[in-house]
Amino acid sequence: MTMAAADASTPAFGFQTTRWTVILQARDADNTAGREALNCLCTNYWYPLYAFIRRQGASAPEAEDLTQEFFRRFLERDALAWVHPAAGKFRSFLLACLKNFLAHERERGQAQRRGGGVAPLPLEMGDAETRFAREPADPVTPELVFERRWAFAVIERTLDELKREYVREEKAELFEQLQGALPGGRGACSRSELAARRGVTVGAIDVAVHRLKRRFGALLREQVAQTVSSAEEVEEEIRHLIAVLGN
């Protein structure tokens, strides 16, 4: 898979203190910003963990219970003491925490419902099994399933944010027509067809696609920057996500 939107021509953005850095600060103090950032990231990226648990052999109800219980404990901040971030990446840290949690659960042999029926986050788990049923049937490892789901989640969130921008600018129709040029975008037609539909030149369509890709690249970097601990790791993480999606 190629990702022209993530090429070197995209202007670099200023790397501020990341959500991941703030999350680490939350280990040692009552940090409201860290808690909010942690809640947001967990809400956005719970599904890769669910898919990992299912690939480990858990049934759908068991996977839902385990996912909710994992987050209940994680958000109590016990999990933040389990491991330090691997290579500075939140996804690696989160998966290491999950493996630790599952190992403890197996040792304890718990079979009852977990968490007392209290969901710590408003996870939209109603479609979790439908999404899982669409996973490829090839015998990939649970770790690779997790990596793929994480990569797709990053792409999907980037597309959602880009669409919101176009809607705010009253360009929703333009986005729908051009999004096929982006990774994960749906639908596509030829440049000449788009030009005829919009009553513009093919050159104007090329310019619009170029602007769309550049903005997608900038938003993608912003999404990735929330889950790594330094500016240097952004490009590395993007390359990794591209490689995972290409497998």
Residue pairs with C-beta under 8 A, 6 or more apart in sequence:
1 183
1 242
1 245
1 246
2 242
3 183
3 217
3 238
3 242
4 213
5 182
5 183
5 213
5 214
5 216
5 217
5 220
6 217
6 220
6 221
6 238
6 242
7 217
9 214
10 214
10 217
10 218
10 221
11 218
13 218
13 221
13 222
13 225
15 225
15 230
15 231
15 234
16 225
18 225
18 226
18 227
18 228
18 229
19 37
19 38
19 40
19 41
19 90
19 226
19 227
20 85
20 88
20 90
20 226
20 227
20 228
20 229
21 229
22 31
22 33
22 34
22 37
23 34
23 37
23 38
23 41
23 80
23 90
24 34
24 80
24 85
24 229
25 31
25 34
26 34
26 35
26 38
26 77
26 80
27 77
27 80
27 81
35 75
37 226
38 75
39 75
39 121
41 90
41 226
41 227
42 71
42 74
42 75
42 121
43 121
43 122
43 123
44 153
44 157
45 91
45 94
45 150
45 153
46 67
46 71
46 121
46 123
46 125
47 128
47 131
47 149
47 153
48 91
48 145
48 146
48 147
48 149
48 150
48 153
49 67
49 70
49 94
49 95
49 98
49 146
50 63
50 64
50 67
50 125
50 128
50 132
51 131
51 132
51 135
51 142
51 145
51 146
51 149
52 95
52 98
52 142
52 143
52 145
52 146
52 149
53 62
53 63
53 66
53 67
53 98
53 102
54 60
54 63
54 132
55 141
55 142
55 145
56 102
56 142
58 66
60 128
60 129
60 132
63 128
64 125
64 128
65 113
65 114
65 115
66 101
66 102
66 105
66 114
67 123
67 125
68 114
68 115
68 119
68 120
68 123
68 125
69 101
69 105
69 114
69 115
70 79
70 97
70 98
70 101
71 120
71 121
71 123
72 114
72 115
72 118
72 120
73 79
73 101
74 80
74 97
74 101
75 120
75 121
79 97
79 100
79 101
82 96
82 97
82 100
83 93
83 96
83 97
83 100
84 93
85 92
85 93
85 229
86 92
86 93
86 96
87 233
88 228
88 229
88 230
88 233
89 227
89 228
89 229
89 233
89 237
90 226
90 227
90 228
91 146
91 147
91 150
91 227
95 143
95 146
135 145
140 148
140 247
144 244
144 247
147 244
148 244
148 245
148 247
150 241
150 244
151 241
151 244
151 245
152 184
152 245
154 220
154 223
154 224
154 227
154 241
155 183
155 184
155 220
155 241
155 245
156 184
157 223
158 216
158 219
158 220
158 223
159 179
159 182
159 184
159 185
159 216
161 219
161 223
162 175
162 182
162 212
162 215
162 216
162 219
163 172
163 175
163 179
165 215
166 172
166 174
166 175
167 175
174 198
174 208
175 212
176 187
177 187
177 189
177 194
177 197
177 198
178 185
178 194
178 205
178 208
178 209
178 212
179 185
179 186
179 187
179 212
180 186
180 187
180 188
180 189
181 188
181 209
181 212
181 213
182 212
182 213
182 216
183 216
183 245
189 197
191 202
191 205
191 206
191 209
192 202
194 205
195 201
195 202
195 204
195 205
198 204
198 205
220 238
221 234
221 238
224 234
224 237
224 238
224 241
225 231
225 234
227 237
228 234
228 236
228 237
